């Protein structure tokens, strides 16, 4: 696994997913051609305002970041999409595999994310686990990019999953990108940042 566990990059107002290649470990054989799954947080909290309650709803900024970044990324790698949160009964089982990695996926990803209405819980761990399985992580290289604004709310254990993926994966990189959150909003240990305008990284290892 390229990064041992989860790598978290957070900014107060900018979702920095445009340079997936730059986020990959330089020691990894996982090139910028490997398939990638975007796991997008569509839970109810994404309809809330920014962490200081003075900004626009989080989903607005996340959609904008997807529109700005995914078209370029899709030129160099096949992309797939999982959305979690919305669904019947606000169940923790609402993990929706929209599609596995395909070529020229930008329009489909943007359309699906623009159309979603945030609702439900945050089965973060199950969603990342599904993305890894879709990528056949035990035999093939791949990248998972989780875009979320908050912590696991369905009883999952992200660090335990990170350890499993690290132990069993051939060459899997998992990026967790926190959007307009404070470090303590994540259920795995997080390092506080004095100024959320600065980028910080947290790794479970």
N, C-alpha and C positions, 0 to 999 in steps of 0.2 A: 504494500500500500504506500502510495507516494507520501502522504502525510499521516503520521500516527494519530489516528483519531480525527476529531473535527477541528477544522481551522475556521475561526470566526473573524470576519472583517466587518466592523460596524462604523457607520457614519451617522451623524445626527440628521442630515438632510439629503444625502446623496447615496443611492444604492449602487455600489461599485461592482457591477458584475460584467462590465463591458470587456474586461481584459482577463478572460478565463485563462488564457495561455500564460499570462504574467503571474497568475496565482499558483500555477502548478510548480511543484518542487523541481528545481534544476537537476536534482539527482535522479529523477524518475525517468523511466523509459516511456512513460505515458505522454505521447506527443499531442500536439494540438489537432491531430486528425482523429483521435479516439472518439467513440460515441459518447454522448453526454445526455443525462436526464436532468431537466429542470423540475424541481419539486417546489411548488408554489403554495404559499399559505393563503388559503381563501377563507380562513376562520373569521368569526364575528368580530374579533378585535381589529381586523384590518379596516373596518369601517370607522374605527375610532380616530380621534385626532392624534397628532404627533405626541411624543412622550410628555411635552410640556403643555398639552391641550390648547396650544395657540396656533397650530399649523393646520393644513388641510388634512382630510382623512388619509391614512397611511396608504390605502389602496391606490390613491391617485398617483402618488410619487412612485410606487412600485410599478404601476402600469407604464408610466412615463419611462422609467429605467429600462423596462423590458423592450419597449418600442425603440429606444435609442441604441440598445446593445445587441439584441438577438439577430437582427438582419445581418450584421457583419459577422457574428459568430457562426451563423448558419452557412456561410460561404465555405468554411473550412472543416466543419464537422457535422455529422448527422445529429439531430436533436430530438428528444422526446419530452413528454410533459406529464406530470402528475399534479393534480390539484386536490388538496384536502380541506375539509371543513364543511362546505355546503352539501346538503343532501337530506334525506328523510330523517326526521326526528332528532336532528343535531347529534347523531350518533358518532361515537369514536370510530365506527367502521366506515365512515365517509372518506375513503381514500380512493380517488378516481384516477385510474390510469387512462388518460386521454389517448395516448398513442406512444408506442415504442420509437426509438430513434429512426428518423427518416431524413432523406435529403430535402433541402429547401423547405424547412419546417417553420420559418419565421412567421409567415402569414397565419398559419394555423395556431401557433402559440399566442401571438398577439390577439387574434380574434377570440380565442377561448378565455384569455385572461381579461380582456376588455368586457366580455359578456357576463362574467361571473358576478354574483351578488354575495358579498361576504356573509358567512353564517357558520355556526357550528363550533366544534371544539378543535383541538390541535393535536392530532395523532402524529406528531412529528417523527417519532422513532419508527412506527410502522410504515410511514410514507418513504423514509429514506431506505428502509430495509427492502421495500418493494422495488424502489428504483435500482438498488444494487442487484437484485435478482433479475430484473429486466435486462440489465447490462451483462448478465452472466458473469458476475464478478469473480467467480472462482476459477474461470478459465480464460477470461478476456480482460484487457485493460479498459478503463472507462472513467468517466467523471460524473459526479453528482453535485449539482448546485442547488442547495436549499435556500430559498428566499422566505424569510419569516420575520415576524415582528414580536414574537413572544415565545414562551416556554412550552414544553410538553405539558398537556393537560389531560392525557389519557392513560397515565400510569406507565408509560414507556421509560426506558433507561437509555438515553442517548450515549453515555460513555460506555456502557456495556456493549451496545451495538457497535460503537467505534472499535472496541477491542476485538470483537468478532470479525469485523470486516478487515481489520489490520492483520489478524491471524490467518484468515482463510482466503483473502483476496490475492489475486495475481498482481494487479497493478491498478488499484482503485484509489482515486482521489476524491475526497468529500469536502466541499466548501460549504460552510454555514454562514450565510450573510444576514446579519441582523439589521433590520430596517427601522430606524427611529425607536430604538430601545435602549434601556439602561442594562448594563451587564447582568445585574442581579435578576432581570426578568427571565433569564434562561435557567432551566432546571439543573444543568450541569455546572460545575464550578466555573465562575467567571471572574476575571480580573477587572476591578473597577477602573474607569477612566476619569481623570479629573476634568477633562474637557472633551465632551462627546463629539466635538468637531474634529478631533484627532482620531486617526485610525488605530485600532488596537487588535491584537490577536490573542485568542485563548485556545489552548490545545488540551484535549483529554488524552493522557498517555499513561 
